[in-house]
């Protein structure tokens, strides 16, 4: 796809894979080449990016931010920074507001791995207008009355060798399933089951974008029952299919 002047000015990628308009914002999926570097610069608008594949490093006077696949990075308006990309390059989904700030302005330079934000970002690329407020809400401050149980559950869920149901997870942690489910949703904004599906899609998206591995093999490697199961999960989380993601 040809680089539009707006994407070239705001992102300076090597290639644009997707560019669309959603709720008064430009939503784009772009690719950066291996070892590409963007010299010190500032943007005329806030920045909100989700790393779909690869890793990028962002440096500013405030420090260094490293964003691997699955990361949501936020950057306030006008902040000077430098970007570098690793040996794989990177594929990044970005939301660019029409004006210099979103309706709910970004207050911090930060990175997050909020699963609800990752899901909302993917749905934005599928032109789901309701996904933008969901995305901004997911990266905002959240009350965490009991993070410890939820964080421990998340570590267990992130283990690819574990395939625990909520009940089995609760038994492992010596908690009541309802209590665990409530604390997990309050902490991460999604249910345990939704989180597991989002994580599977996140792992698969990295392989779909970064390799030429057949989709059926990716489905197997990522823990889906089969290719059809992976396609259903992608559509539920992202609103589009893995084959469309690879073809973009």
C-alpha positions as CSV (number, residue, x, y, z in Angstrom):
1,X,0.0,0.0,0.0
2,X,1.3,3.5,-0.8
3,X,2.4,5.6,2.1
4,X,-0.1,8.4,2.7
5,X,1.3,11.8,3.7
6,X,-0.4,11.6,7.0
7,X,1.1,8.2,7.9
8,X,4.5,9.2,6.5
9,X,4.5,12.3,8.7
10,X,3.1,10.6,11.9
11,X,4.8,7.2,11.7
12,X,7.7,7.2,9.1
13,X,7.3,3.4,8.5
14,X,8.8,1.4,5.7
15,X,5.4,0.0,4.6
16,X,1.7,0.6,5.3
17,X,-0.3,-2.6,5.5
18,X,-3.7,-1.2,6.6
19,X,-5.1,2.4,6.7
20,X,-8.6,3.2,7.6
21,X,-10.7,5.8,9.4
22,X,-12.6,5.1,12.6
23,X,-14.6,7.5,14.7
24,X,-12.6,10.6,13.5
25,X,-9.2,8.9,13.8
26,X,-6.8,7.2,11.5
27,X,-6.1,3.6,12.3
28,X,-3.2,2.0,10.6
29,X,-1.1,-1.1,10.6
30,X,2.5,-0.4,9.5
31,X,5.7,-2.3,9.2
32,X,9.2,-1.2,10.2
33,X,12.3,-2.7,8.6
34,X,14.9,-4.6,10.6
35,X,17.2,-2.2,12.4
36,X,15.3,0.8,11.2
37,X,15.9,3.9,13.3
38,X,13.9,7.1,13.6
39,X,16.0,10.0,14.7
40,X,15.0,12.3,17.6
41,X,11.6,13.8,16.7
42,X,8.3,14.9,18.2
43,X,4.7,14.4,16.9
44,X,2.0,17.0,16.5
45,X,-0.5,14.6,18.1
46,X,-0.6,12.1,20.8
47,X,0.6,8.6,20.1
48,X,-1.1,5.2,20.8
49,X,0.5,2.1,19.4
50,X,0.1,-1.7,19.8
51,X,3.0,-4.0,18.8
52,X,1.7,-6.9,16.8
53,X,5.0,-8.4,15.9
54,X,8.7,-7.7,16.7
55,X,10.0,-5.2,19.3
56,X,10.7,-1.5,19.3
57,X,12.8,0.7,21.7
58,X,11.8,4.3,22.4
59,X,14.1,6.7,24.2
60,X,13.4,10.1,25.6
61,X,14.7,12.4,28.4
62,X,12.4,10.4,30.7
63,X,14.2,7.1,30.1
64,X,13.9,4.1,27.8
65,X,10.8,2.1,27.0
66,X,11.1,-1.4,25.4
67,X,7.9,-2.7,23.8
68,X,7.7,-6.3,22.7
69,X,4.8,-7.9,20.9
70,X,1.5,-7.5,22.7
71,X,2.6,-4.1,24.3
72,X,0.4,-1.0,24.2
73,X,2.5,2.1,24.3
74,X,1.2,5.6,24.9
75,X,3.1,8.9,24.2
76,X,1.8,12.3,25.2
77,X,1.6,15.2,22.7
78,X,4.9,16.8,21.7
79,X,7.4,14.6,23.5
80,X,10.8,14.3,22.0
81,X,11.9,10.7,21.4
82,X,14.0,8.3,19.3
83,X,12.8,4.9,18.0
84,X,14.9,1.9,17.1
85,X,13.7,-1.5,15.8
86,X,15.4,-4.9,16.3
87,X,16.5,-7.6,13.9
88,X,12.9,-8.6,13.1
89,X,11.7,-5.1,12.5
90,X,8.2,-4.7,13.8
91,X,4.5,-4.6,12.8
92,X,2.6,-1.9,14.7
93,X,-1.0,-0.9,14.9
94,X,-1.4,2.8,15.6
95,X,-4.3,5.2,16.3
96,X,-3.7,8.8,15.2
97,X,-6.2,11.4,16.4
98,X,-7.5,14.0,14.0
99,X,-6.6,16.7,16.5
100,X,-3.5,16.9,18.7
101,X,-5.2,14.9,21.5
102,X,-7.8,12.2,22.0
103,X,-11.1,13.0,23.7
104,X,-9.5,11.5,26.8
105,X,-6.0,12.9,26.6
106,X,-3.0,10.7,27.3
107,X,-1.3,11.9,30.5
108,X,1.7,9.5,30.7
109,X,4.5,8.0,28.6
110,X,4.0,4.4,29.4
111,X,3.7,0.8,28.2
112,X,1.0,-1.7,29.2
113,X,0.1,-5.3,28.4
114,X,-3.6,-4.9,29.3
115,X,-5.4,-7.7,27.4
116,X,-8.6,-5.6,27.1
117,X,-6.6,-2.9,25.3
118,X,-4.9,-5.4,22.9
119,X,-8.4,-6.7,22.0
120,X,-9.8,-3.3,21.5
121,X,-6.9,-2.2,19.3
122,X,-7.4,-5.1,17.0
123,X,-11.1,-4.4,16.8
124,X,-10.4,-0.8,15.8
125,X,-8.6,-2.1,12.7
126,X,-11.9,-3.9,11.9
127,X,-13.6,-0.5,12.0
128,X,-15.4,-1.1,15.3
129,X,-16.1,2.5,16.5
130,X,-17.0,1.4,20.0
131,X,-13.5,-0.1,20.4
132,X,-11.8,3.3,20.9
133,X,-13.4,4.3,24.2
134,X,-12.8,0.7,25.3
135,X,-9.1,1.0,24.4
136,X,-8.7,4.4,26.2
137,X,-10.5,3.1,29.2
138,X,-8.4,-0.1,29.3
139,X,-5.1,1.8,29.5
140,X,-6.4,4.3,32.1
141,X,-6.0,4.1,35.8
142,X,-7.9,1.2,37.3
143,X,-8.8,0.3,40.9
144,X,-7.1,-2.9,42.0
145,X,-8.5,-4.0,45.4
146,X,-6.7,-7.4,45.3
147,X,-4.1,-7.6,42.6
148,X,-2.1,-10.5,44.1
149,X,-4.5,-13.3,43.3
150,X,-5.1,-12.0,39.8
151,X,-1.4,-11.6,39.1
152,X,-0.7,-15.1,40.3
153,X,-3.5,-16.5,38.1
154,X,-2.2,-14.6,35.1
155,X,1.3,-16.1,35.6
156,X,-0.3,-19.6,35.6
157,X,-2.4,-18.8,32.5
158,X,0.7,-17.5,30.7
159,X,2.4,-20.9,31.1
160,X,1.8,-22.7,27.7
161,X,2.0,-26.0,29.5
162,X,-1.0,-25.2,31.7
163,X,-4.5,-25.6,30.3
164,X,-6.5,-24.8,33.5
165,X,-10.2,-24.1,33.7
166,X,-11.3,-21.4,36.2
167,X,-12.3,-24.1,38.7
168,X,-9.0,-25.9,38.4
169,X,-7.1,-22.6,38.6
170,X,-9.0,-21.7,41.7
171,X,-8.3,-25.1,43.3
172,X,-4.6,-24.7,42.5
173,X,-4.6,-21.3,44.2
174,X,-6.9,-22.4,47.1
175,X,-9.5,-19.8,46.2
176,X,-13.2,-19.8,45.5
177,X,-13.8,-19.7,41.7
178,X,-16.2,-16.8,42.0
179,X,-13.7,-14.7,44.0
180,X,-10.9,-15.5,41.6
181,X,-13.1,-14.7,38.6
182,X,-14.2,-11.4,40.1
183,X,-10.7,-10.2,41.1
184,X,-9.3,-11.2,37.7
185,X,-11.9,-9.1,35.8
186,X,-11.5,-6.2,38.1
187,X,-7.8,-6.2,37.6
188,X,-7.5,-6.9,33.9
189,X,-10.9,-5.9,32.5
190,X,-11.6,-9.3,30.9
191,X,-12.7,-12.7,32.2
192,X,-10.2,-15.6,32.7
193,X,-11.6,-17.3,29.6
194,X,-11.4,-14.1,27.5
195,X,-7.8,-13.6,28.7
196,X,-6.8,-17.1,27.6
197,X,-8.3,-16.5,24.1
198,X,-6.6,-13.1,23.8
199,X,-3.2,-14.6,24.7
200,X,-3.6,-17.4,22.2
201,X,-4.5,-14.9,19.5
202,X,-1.6,-12.7,20.5
203,X,0.9,-15.5,20.1
204,X,-0.6,-16.6,16.8
205,X,-0.6,-13.1,15.4
206,X,3.1,-12.8,16.0
207,X,3.7,-16.0,14.0
208,X,1.2,-15.1,11.3
209,X,2.9,-11.7,10.7
210,X,6.5,-12.8,11.3
211,X,6.8,-16.2,9.6
212,X,5.5,-18.1,6.6
213,X,4.5,-21.1,8.7
214,X,1.2,-22.6,7.5
215,X,-1.8,-21.4,9.5
216,X,-2.8,-24.9,10.5
217,X,0.7,-25.5,12.0
218,X,0.5,-22.1,13.8
219,X,-2.9,-23.2,15.3
220,X,-1.3,-26.4,16.6
221,X,1.8,-24.7,18.0
222,X,-0.3,-22.0,19.8
223,X,-2.6,-24.4,21.5
224,X,-5.8,-24.2,19.4
225,X,-7.7,-27.4,18.7
226,X,-7.4,-26.8,15.0
227,X,-7.3,-24.2,12.2
228,X,-11.0,-23.5,12.5
229,X,-10.8,-23.0,16.2
230,X,-8.0,-20.4,15.6
231,X,-10.1,-18.6,13.0
232,X,-13.1,-18.4,15.3
233,X,-10.9,-17.0,18.1
234,X,-9.4,-14.4,15.8
235,X,-12.8,-13.2,14.7
236,X,-14.1,-13.1,18.2
237,X,-11.1,-11.1,19.5
238,X,-10.1,-9.0,16.5
239,X,-13.1,-9.0,14.2
240,X,-11.0,-10.4,11.3
241,X,-9.3,-13.7,10.3
242,X,-5.7,-14.7,10.5
243,X,-5.6,-15.2,6.7
244,X,-6.7,-11.5,6.3
245,X,-4.0,-10.4,8.7
246,X,-1.3,-12.3,6.7
247,X,-2.6,-11.0,3.4
248,X,-2.6,-7.3,4.6
